[in-house]
Amino acid sequence: MKKEVNKSKYWKKLASHYKKMRNVQMRDLFADDAKRADKFALQLDALYYDYSKNRINDKTMKYLIRLAEDCNLHEKIEAMFTGEKINITENRPVLHIALRNRGNTPIYVDGKNVMPQINEVLAKMRDFSDAVRFGKFKGHTGKKLTNIVNIGIGGSDLGPVMATEALRKYWAKDINCYFISNIDGTACAEVLNKINPETTLFIVASKTFTTIETITNAKTCRKWLVDALGEHAVAKHFVALSTNVEEVKKFGINPDNMFEFWDFVGGRYSMWSAIGLSIAIAIGMDNFEKMLDGAYAMDRHFRETDFAHNIPVIMALLGIWYNNFFNLKSYAVVPYDEYLKYLPSYLQQLDMESNGKYVSTNNEYVKYATGPVLFGGAGTNVQHSFFQLIHQGTTIIPCDFIIPAISHNEIGDHHEILLSNVLAQSEALMRGKTVKEAAEELTQAGKSKEEVNFLKKFKSFEGNRPSNTFVVKKIDPYTLGMLVAMYEHKVFVQGVIWNIDSFDQMGVELGKQLAKNILPELQGNAFGEVHDGSTENLIRYVKRLRK
Ligand code: F6P
């Protein structure tokens, strides 16, 4: 049984080191060390990671790295890459890395190399996406399929939504992608109102093929299609992405129109698999494979690089530093690229569904904080929403800024203004503005003594607020692959240190179970279950309004 991490030597050393570091000012650290920015920066291909604006020194990093070593991180990384069953509650290996194993080295699960089946599905995705894109696979009435509707939720939605939007500039000219995820009928209605059945391909994406939202939405779309084109049209307008061939057949989709993936791919890690079919149709399989190449480059970096120079490891350790020692319970991801606007939602599932756990792999309740709250949005919009709190709130929220040096839309000086904003944010968060500086500024602006005295505190910024900055050249498929794999591995490292199973998601089950009880009560008259007073009242009130 593994010793609890908070009892370990380097955890304790970090706890006492924190007491020395908590009041250290980053601006002093920069002033004292002209090389700090170079020292705390890493690069992989064109990705540059500046982590110098963190409340760290050499000792912090040394202790954090020792902590990772003591948690057997090396062995755990190898265990993942070699197909060990590290998802212990479901007794499964965790092999999203196999989906982009571009070196095609064998990876064995229960003695069987999984690479041939992965390559087979990739080849099938290439054939099918080409056939749709070039109009060889046509709709029932002979028209080209130009509306691609992905029906899925969670990991069967967020990856395709995020990646297609991120790579919108790479879309085939005549293709449009739509996504239906929410069970709210509005999600279906709004998409179906925009499209023509003759030119629509529905992709039903569900690992289990039992998720109520997806199956209900898929049935509604199927009925809509059959009403317009007849039952025979289904074969030309519906495909399935799943691990569950039986359920796919039951739904009425021919297994020939099914793209398979496997239990060793977690939902939130599945955009590299058949779940990425909508991405492949939108951007073409060559570009999809470039995305896999980018992820593969990050995988090799993660597996082969020593911890001190390992981007996901350093990111994870800084997260641990803030979460467990500074007691900061959230962090923000802010891409300064409109096309990455869905990245924070994607990362929210990746991080929070993976590490939002309070039972350790020792089958004990953990006695330390695990996964933080992740939120974010695209800059500069969020500067005008939640950034007030990030600058002057009573809690500190470390930020990740993601910057492409070149925009896909270089219009006038838009991109330089955007870049100046993100660089200014990280500078402002770090440096702050003292009360004295604020007073001087007010005086220079011609304010009276009383006004200066009144306003100087409001106008000051304590600063010393941490951020990471990631600079890439441009958001292209390769870069996106790198970035997403980087966050996946960051989440993995934190799960190892917290000694939790990052690959199950039992926490979403209870709500689903209770909804099954409530549904017949909403539809009928009787209460089958005994609920608490509040839930009963709410059920009655909603029913009254719906009469
Ligand atoms: O929210 C729980 C969850 O199981 C996610 O992990 C998953 O991505 C999502 O539901 C959808 O599941 P499926 O792909 O099986 O429909």
Residues whose N, C-alpha, C, O or C-beta is under 5 A from the ligand:
A	BS01	F6P	I153 G154 G155 S156 A205 S206 K207 T208 F209 T211 T214 G267 R268 Q505 V508
